[in-house]
Amino acid sequence: MKRSAIYKPLSLGVAGLLLLLFEACIQRVPKGGTPCQPNARLYRQNLLRFSHLYRSLSGHVKINVQTPEERVSFSGELYATSPDRLHFDIFGFLHRPRFLLIKNGDLLAWRDFDSGRHYLGPLETCPSFPIKIPFPPRFLKDFVRILFLNFPPPLRITPTGRSKDSCLFLLKCGWGTFNLVIDPVPSLPSEITGPQNSPAPFRITFSEYTETPGYHMKIPFRYGISIGKDRVTLRFTLLKINPDIPDRYFIPLM
């Protein structure tokens, strides 16, 4: 039996309709298969709850640094308490100490064990680090807050009103206005870019969210930070949530 003359255009039309429906589904549902909620208040509440419950950390971390000139990797141990205390050890071969960084409020101290260079003083006047970390020292002023998703008030999250991406919002805080992408599974950020209209915007990604026993929340084990053409990735291989960290870790004795 011969196929009718309209069979081919009809089949193409059906295929086109199915393709349009498929593309619409892709736009409305993120890769994880869970749609974001249009009510931005939910994500603000989750962010505030997260930063309230997540107050300290300790763990082993792998650091990868990529610049236009080179790509290097380190391993280290990181201790931090929100919002402004940090202790960071970087090790070389056979766990040999290479670099120590301590931040306590606006006081910063570091020692480079290879060269013997060191610094102790205000964070704002710190010279460039001798080790290949492309962060400007002033970025450390906000770095611990970033680890704990603790953004300075006033904190607001609003829909963009312009994008087809239902997971894209605007985050407004004491640092400025940022583009915020929500991961709908933990209902927490997967990407923050900004601040808007800044000469030096940065991009931060949060991924590998892992359930934390006893706290009923997921913690990101992987952070990506881009500043200009430099990118740093931190991935925790071991992470303890809210441990008691002795004050001696944050005393900048050089």
C-alpha positions as CSV (number, residue, x, y, z in Angstrom):
1,M,0.0,0.0,0.0
2,K,1.3,3.4,-0.9
3,R,1.7,6.0,1.8
4,S,-0.5,9.1,1.4
5,A,1.0,12.3,0.1
6,I,0.5,14.0,3.5
7,Y,2.2,11.2,5.6
8,K,5.7,12.6,5.4
9,P,4.9,16.3,6.2
10,L,2.5,15.0,9.0
11,S,5.2,12.9,10.5
12,L,7.7,15.8,10.4
13,G,5.2,18.0,12.0
14,V,4.6,15.6,14.9
15,A,8.4,15.2,15.3
16,G,8.8,19.0,15.4
17,L,6.0,19.3,18.0
18,L,7.7,16.6,20.2
19,L,11.0,18.4,19.9
20,L,9.4,21.7,21.0
21,L,7.9,20.0,24.0
22,F,11.2,18.3,24.8
23,E,13.0,21.7,24.7
24,A,10.4,23.3,26.9
25,C,10.9,20.6,29.5
26,I,14.6,21.1,29.4
27,Q,14.1,24.8,30.0
28,R,11.7,24.3,32.9
29,V,13.5,21.5,34.7
30,P,17.2,21.6,35.6
31,K,19.6,18.8,34.9
32,G,18.9,17.2,38.3
33,G,15.3,16.8,37.3
34,T,13.9,18.9,40.2
35,P,12.4,22.3,39.3
36,C,13.2,25.4,41.3
37,Q,10.4,27.1,43.3
38,P,9.3,30.5,42.2
39,N,9.1,31.6,45.8
40,A,12.5,33.1,46.5
41,R,11.7,33.4,50.2
42,L,12.3,29.6,50.6
43,Y,15.9,30.0,49.4
44,R,16.6,33.0,51.6
45,Q,15.3,31.0,54.6
46,N,17.5,28.0,53.7
47,L,20.5,30.2,53.3
48,L,20.0,31.9,56.7
49,R,19.3,28.5,58.4
50,F,22.5,27.0,56.8
51,S,24.8,29.8,57.9
52,H,23.2,29.7,61.4
53,L,23.8,26.0,61.8
54,Y,27.2,25.8,60.1
55,R,29.6,27.5,62.4
56,S,33.0,25.8,62.2
57,L,34.8,23.2,60.0
58,S,38.0,21.2,59.9
59,G,39.2,19.0,57.1
60,H,41.7,17.8,54.5
61,V,41.5,19.7,51.2
62,K,43.0,19.4,47.7
63,I,43.7,22.7,46.0
64,N,44.1,23.2,42.3
65,V,45.3,26.5,41.0
66,Q,45.0,27.4,37.3
67,T,46.4,30.7,35.9
68,P,47.2,31.7,32.3
69,E,50.9,30.8,33.1
70,E,50.6,27.5,34.9
71,R,48.6,24.9,36.7
72,V,49.7,23.7,40.2
73,S,48.2,21.5,42.9
74,F,48.5,21.3,46.7
75,S,47.2,19.4,49.6
76,G,46.4,20.9,52.9
77,E,44.5,21.1,56.2
78,L,41.9,23.8,56.8
79,Y,40.3,25.0,60.0
80,A,37.8,27.8,60.1
81,T,35.1,29.4,62.3
82,S,32.5,31.8,61.0
83,P,32.7,34.6,60.2
84,D,36.4,35.6,60.3
85,R,38.9,33.0,61.6
86,L,41.0,30.8,59.3
87,H,44.0,28.4,59.7
88,F,45.4,26.9,56.5
89,D,48.4,24.6,56.2
90,I,49.7,23.6,52.8
91,F,52.0,20.6,52.6
92,G,54.5,19.4,50.0
93,F,56.0,15.9,49.3
94,L,55.9,13.5,52.3
95,H,53.7,16.0,54.2
96,R,56.5,18.6,54.4
97,P,55.2,22.0,55.6
98,R,55.3,24.6,52.8
99,F,53.0,27.4,53.7
100,L,51.0,28.5,56.8
101,L,48.2,31.1,56.7
102,I,46.3,32.3,59.7
103,K,43.5,34.9,59.6
104,N,41.9,36.2,62.8
105,G,39.5,39.1,62.0
106,D,41.5,41.7,60.1
107,L,44.9,40.4,61.4
108,L,46.8,38.2,59.0
109,A,49.9,36.1,59.3
110,W,51.7,33.8,56.9
111,R,55.0,32.0,56.6
112,D,56.6,30.5,53.6
113,F,58.8,27.6,54.8
114,D,60.7,27.3,51.5
115,S,62.0,30.9,51.5
116,G,61.7,31.8,55.1
117,R,59.6,34.9,54.2
118,H,56.8,35.8,56.6
119,Y,54.3,38.5,57.4
120,L,52.3,39.5,60.5
121,G,50.0,42.6,60.4
122,P,46.8,44.1,59.1
123,L,45.1,42.2,56.3
124,E,44.7,45.3,54.2
125,T,48.4,45.9,53.9
126,C,49.5,42.3,53.3
127,P,51.9,41.9,50.4
128,S,51.3,39.3,47.8
129,F,51.7,35.7,48.8
130,P,55.0,34.0,47.8
131,I,53.2,30.7,47.1
132,K,51.1,30.4,43.9
133,I,47.7,31.4,45.3
134,P,46.1,34.0,43.0
135,F,43.8,35.4,45.7
136,P,44.5,39.0,46.5
137,P,44.9,39.1,50.3
138,R,41.9,41.3,50.6
139,F,39.7,38.5,49.1
140,L,40.4,36.6,52.3
141,K,38.3,39.2,54.2
142,D,35.3,37.6,52.6
143,F,36.6,34.0,52.0
144,V,35.5,32.5,55.4
145,R,32.0,33.9,54.9
146,I,31.9,32.3,51.5
147,L,32.9,28.9,52.9
148,F,29.9,29.1,55.3
149,L,27.5,30.7,52.7
150,N,27.2,33.5,55.2
151,F,26.6,36.7,53.3
152,P,26.5,40.1,55.1
153,P,23.1,41.6,55.8
154,P,20.8,42.9,54.6
155,L,20.2,39.7,52.6
156,R,17.5,39.5,49.9
157,I,16.9,37.0,47.1
158,T,14.5,38.0,44.3
159,P,13.6,36.5,40.9
160,T,15.3,38.1,38.0
161,G,12.0,38.5,36.0
162,R,14.0,38.3,32.8
163,S,15.3,34.7,32.4
164,K,13.7,31.5,31.3
165,D,15.9,29.7,33.8
166,S,13.7,29.2,36.9
167,C,16.8,28.6,39.1
168,L,18.3,32.0,38.4
169,F,17.8,34.7,41.0
170,L,19.3,38.0,42.2
171,L,21.1,38.0,45.6
172,K,21.5,41.3,47.3
173,C,23.7,41.6,50.4
174,G,26.3,43.9,52.0
175,W,28.8,43.1,49.2
176,G,26.4,44.2,46.4
177,T,24.1,42.5,43.9
178,F,25.0,39.1,42.4
179,N,23.5,36.6,39.9
180,L,22.6,33.6,42.0
181,V,21.9,30.1,40.6
182,I,20.1,27.7,43.0
183,D,20.7,23.9,43.1
184,P,17.1,22.7,43.7
185,V,18.1,19.5,45.4
186,P,19.7,21.1,48.6
187,S,17.8,24.4,47.8
188,L,21.2,26.2,48.2
189,P,23.5,28.1,45.8
190,S,25.3,26.3,43.0
191,E,26.8,29.5,41.5
192,I,27.2,33.2,42.5
193,T,28.6,35.8,40.1
194,G,29.3,39.4,40.7
195,P,29.0,41.9,42.2
196,Q,27.3,43.7,39.4
197,N,29.0,46.8,38.0
198,S,32.2,45.8,39.7
199,P,35.6,46.3,37.9
200,A,36.7,43.0,39.5
201,P,33.8,40.5,39.6
202,F,34.3,37.0,40.8
203,R,32.5,33.7,40.3
204,I,32.0,31.1,43.0
205,T,30.6,27.6,42.5
206,F,29.3,25.2,45.2
207,S,28.9,21.5,44.4
208,E,29.2,17.9,45.7
209,Y,26.6,18.7,48.4
210,T,26.7,15.9,50.9
211,E,24.3,15.0,53.7
212,T,25.6,15.8,57.2
213,P,24.5,13.4,59.9
214,G,22.8,15.1,62.9
215,Y,22.2,18.4,61.1
216,H,19.7,17.5,58.4
217,M,21.5,19.6,55.8
218,K,23.8,19.2,52.9
219,I,27.3,20.7,52.9
220,P,29.3,21.5,49.7
221,F,32.5,19.6,49.5
222,R,33.7,21.4,46.4
223,Y,34.2,25.1,45.8
224,G,35.4,26.8,42.6
225,I,36.5,30.4,42.7
226,S,37.4,32.5,39.6
227,I,38.9,35.9,39.8
228,G,39.7,37.3,36.3
229,K,41.6,34.6,34.5
230,D,42.7,32.8,37.6
231,R,40.8,29.8,39.0
232,V,41.1,27.9,42.3
233,T,39.3,24.7,43.1
234,L,39.1,23.4,46.7
235,R,37.8,19.9,47.3
236,F,37.4,18.5,50.7
237,T,38.4,14.8,51.0
238,L,37.5,14.9,54.7
239,L,35.3,17.4,56.3
240,K,34.1,17.7,60.0
241,I,31.1,19.9,60.7
242,N,31.1,22.2,63.8
243,P,34.1,20.6,65.6
244,D,35.5,22.3,68.6
245,I,38.6,24.1,67.3
246,P,41.1,25.3,70.0
247,D,41.8,29.0,70.0
248,R,45.5,28.3,69.5
249,Y,44.9,27.5,65.8
250,F,44.0,31.2,65.2
251,I,46.8,32.8,67.3
252,P,49.2,34.3,64.6
253,L,52.5,33.5,66.2
254,M,55.2,33.5,63.6
